[in-house]
């Protein structure tokens, strides 16, 4: 799995079945939604992506595996995220971390969210 912000600020996702050489592209969000490099992970039965928006919000997108619908969430509002976020599964939670805030304060600035049904 690969998630990337395009030059127009759209968020792209690419996946490839194991054993295949075919990459499958999907647009997660249209132009103007992604400002930073994106982070992608599998959390439970969903693919999750975190990215920073142009207004420095922390954005989170999730999609149940096998679905074609991406579900957006704003984790933190404008002016809260100033560097590339990371997303991972920790126990039964999704944890997102803004690295720059962590580097500045020496603390992990994390927000915990989970897709519905978790």
C-alpha positions, 0 to 999 in steps of 0.5 A, a space after each residue: 500500500 502506498 498513500 501520497 499527496 499529489 501536486 494539486 493537493 489531492 490524496 492518492 492511494 495505490 494497492 497491489 494484491 500479493 503476487 500481482 504486478 498490477 498496481 490499483 490507483 484510487 483517489 481518496 480526496 480531491 485537490 486541496 485536501 493533502 499538504 504533507 506526505 501521507 501515512 498509511 496503515 492497516 488497522 483491523 479490517 480497514 485501511 487508514 491514511 493520515 495527512 496534514 491539510 493546507 490549513 494545518 488540520 490533521 485529516 484521517 481517512 479510512 476504508 474497510 478492506 474490500 470497500 470502494 468508499 473512503 470515509 473522511 474525518 477531521 481529527 484536529 482543526 486548523 492550526 494544529 498540525 505543522 508536520 507530517 503525521 504518522 498513523 499506526 495501530 496500537 492495541 485496539 486503537 488508531 494512533 496519529 502523531 504529529 512529528 514536529 509537535 513531538 520534536 518541539 515539546 519532547 512529548 508525543 502529540 497523539 490523537 486516538 480515533 478508530 473506524 466505526 464498528 471497532 
